[in-house]
Structure formats: C-alpha cells, structure tokens
Amino acid sequence: MIPVGDDNEQFGPAIVTMTLLALNLVAFFVQIVLGEAFTYAFSFVPADLSLFLLGRAPAEVLITLVTAMFLHASLGHLLGNLVFLWVFGDNVEHRLGSGLFLVFYFVCGLAATLTQYLIDPVSTIPNLGASGAISGVLGAYFVLFPGNLVRVFVWPFSLFLGTVAIPALIMLGFWFLLQLWGGVDQFGQVSSGGVAFWAHVGGFVAGMVLSVPFRGRRRRALPYYRY
C-alpha cells in the first residue's frame, strides 16, 4: 500500500517537512557524485558505536547517528521514504509546531537507530535511511489523527479501481504490525543487510509516546478561498 494523500486542514506550508524533503534529495545527489566511499563514511555502523563505548573508537562515530538519517541506498529507497514524509509530515508538524517537530524528528531518528543497534550491536553492516525518523512521524500521526482518511494506492487493484481511502488507525496499525512481524522474523538469522525493521518499530513507538501530550492541542485553520 502506497499512501498518496490524506485529510489536511489549511495551516499554511509545512516548512520543516519541505526542508527535510529537500535535504534528503540533496544528500542523495551528493551520494551519486561522491560515490560509495562517501556513503559508507557517513552511514552508522553499530560495531563502531560499540567500540566507541569501550573507548576504542573516535567520537566521530556519534556524528553518523545524524548523518545516516539523510543517506539512502537507492532511488527507490529514497522515494519510498519521501512519499511517507510528504503525506504524513505536514499534519504532525502543524500540530507540534515547526520548532518542536524538528526536534521530534531527530529524537525519533535516534530512537530508531539505537533500537536497531541494540538488536545487533556488533554488526558491521552500515545503517542508513530516513525511515527510522519518518516512522516516528507515522507513530505520531497514528496517535494524533487516527480518524483521518489516508488515500492509498494498492497494487495492482488501484490500476483499475483507483485509490482506496482507509482510516489512519487501520492503515498505520497494519503497517506497524508488518514491521514488527518482519523484525521478529529476522531474529536468529545471519545479518546480511536489507530492511531495518527494528528501526521502524523503535521510531514508531517513540513517535507514539512523544506525541501523546499533543493529542488535545488544536490550531485554528487559516482562512482561504476555494477556486
């Protein structure tokens, strides 16, 4: 299921969401230009953090906890993440406010990365991608806008029947269960890269918890003309 839109109120542009979208696009362009050496240098490697905690690696590894959030393994990886951020980010940003939303985004990204780290702290496979932080956005949306309708493209049915409107509670709840199932299924297997399901789980849970204080918060929609 690919989300293509949702219920939105008019609060003006979501500046932080659009900026994050742009930064991810720019970072991917830099990756293409500078190649794999750049990507590996700024991705997060769990084993490096373990060495740092033992006093056997430089503090620069901490920087990769942030830089890895803006790197992607492929164009499909990038576009998939940006679609979710585009659809769900604006409502959450408007509810939290742009400043808090920016902090929230990075905190969720860190929670996601550290969750994946705890699953395999000696892994030497680089971790990268915005999906951990974006999972936090999804978790917040799940708590703050459970009744909103999300328009999804369901392959291949939507080719003939169009998009389907699904309540966010159901769509995101199903998405979370898929991540949890994928994470459990990875236990006991030799790690060889792929989807960081536990980062998605950790980010989503962090987003849910951090957004609870904002459930009753409302902003007055901006006036506008329909044309």
C-alpha positions, 0 to 999 in steps of 0.5 A: 500500500502506497499512501498518496494523500490524506485529510489536511486542514489549511495551516499554511506550508509545512516548512520543516517537512519541505526542508527535510524533503529537500535535504534528503534529495540533496544528500542523495545527489551528493551520494551519486557524485561522491560515490560509495566511499562517501556513503559508507563514511557517513552511514552508522555502523553499530560495531563502531558505536560499540567500540566507541563505548569501550573507548576504542573508537573516535567520537566521530562515530556519534556524528553518523547517528545524524548523518545516516538519517539523510543517506539512502541506498537507492532511488527507490529507497529514497522515494519510498521514504519521501512519499511517507514524509510528504503525506504524513509530515505536514499534519504532525508538524502543524500540530507540534509546531515547526520548532518542536517537530524538528526536534521530534524528528531527530529524537525519533531518528535516534530512537530508531537507530539505537533500537536497531543497534541494540538488536545487533550491536556488533554488526558491521553492516552500515545503517542508513535511511530516513525511515527510522525518523519518518516512522516516528512521524507515522507513530505520531500521526497514528496517535494524533489523527487516527480518524483521518482518511489516508488515500492509498494506492494498492497494487495492482487493484488501484490500476483499475479501481483507483485509490482506496481511502482507509482510516489512519488507525487501520492503515498505520496499525497494519503497517506497524504490525508488518514491521514488527512481524518482519523484525521478529522474523529476522531474529536468529538469522545471519545479518546480511543487510536489507530492511531495518525493521527494528528501526521502524518499530523503535521510531514508531513507538517513540513517535507514539509516546512523544506525541501523546501530550499533543493529542488535545492541542488544536490550531485554528485553520487559516482562512482561504478561498476555494477556486 
